[in-house]
Amino acid sequence: MEFPVWLTFFAAAWAISLSPGAGAIAAMTAGLNHGFRRGYFMTFGLILGILTQIVVVGAGLGAVIAASSLAFAMVKWAGVAYLAWLGIQQWRAPAVPMVSADPANAEVQVTRRQLVMRGWMINAVNPKGTVFLLAVVPQFLDLQASLPHQYTVIACTLAFTDAVVMAGYTALAARVLSVLRSAKQIKLMNRTFGTLFIAAGALLATFKRAA
């Protein structure tokens, strides 16, 4: 991939990462509930989900999902169900800080591995990501050059921008955590983010396969 082409894709990658969506909501929720250091493990999962999508598209499976109504619907509704489940879980979360009061207890409630897996599921089971990669990535590919090398560059670029942007979202929410004191405030925040997860799932449910 030539430098001018990569530079254009790099700019597009920032726009993709900064755009609000399920990943941003997940990063902020993790920062709110667990603070920055633990919450950032959600971002590792989100990045793994992106890399999974790139592997799927690179292997040609993305084209199958985009072309098959059944495959697309299965992936889409799996993503909808998972986001709705996350929203319900957040709604039902206890109105107590998961950080600062008892770090050992927070470790028992949600482990770093669980945060990584949640992040991975959010981005991996998202047909919007697959269709986006199928629509946008080919514009930056040189079909006469090594495709694995180009996909590697694309994957590293998306991983970098997401790592930086989600760090910002996580840190922002973690700062909010420090001012939350009452159970009423925490309950309100839990239900706000729970509603956002459910709304993201509802939005995904309206997403249709391109003709």
Phi, psi and omega in degrees: 000123181290153186301314180300322179293316179297321182298321177294317179294323179300318178295319179295324181297322177296318180296320180296314184291323183285336182296131182295142180188193183299324180295315179297319178298317180297317180296317180292322178297318180296318178295321180294317186276331190233000184080173186291311188300315179279319183298333183293344177296335174300321180296322176303319178293319178299319179293319176299324178295319177298315180298323177298317179298319180294320177297318179299313180294317180296328180279354179093354181291331179300323179295324178294316180296320181291329184270332184264121179299319182292313181296319179298314182296320180298314180292318182299312184287335173294319177294318178300313182297320182292317179296321178295320178297317178299319179297316179295319178299318180292322177299321184272359181299143179297145182278054177225148179299136177271355181232158173078316182292313181206088182305324180296322179291324178297324179298322180290320184293307181222116181276166177299321179298319178296321177297317178299315181295321178297315179298318179299315181298320183300316183271330182287321181262068181212098183295339177298321178295318180297312181296322178298314180297323179292328184276324188263313187303316182304334180293340182255001183267141171258106186293347179272347181258177182294117180290317178303320179296318181292320177295326177295317178298316180297316180297315180296322180294312180295322180296318180296310182296321179293321179299320181287312183295315181292334173297320178295314179298317181295315180296320179300313180292324179296326176294324177298323181304323185292340181259356178278120184239316186271155178298327180296318179296316182293319178298319179297316180295318178302316182287330176295311180289327175299318178295321179296321176298314180296321178296321178297321177295318179296320179295319178297325180296334181273352183287131184243150179292136180296141181289000000 
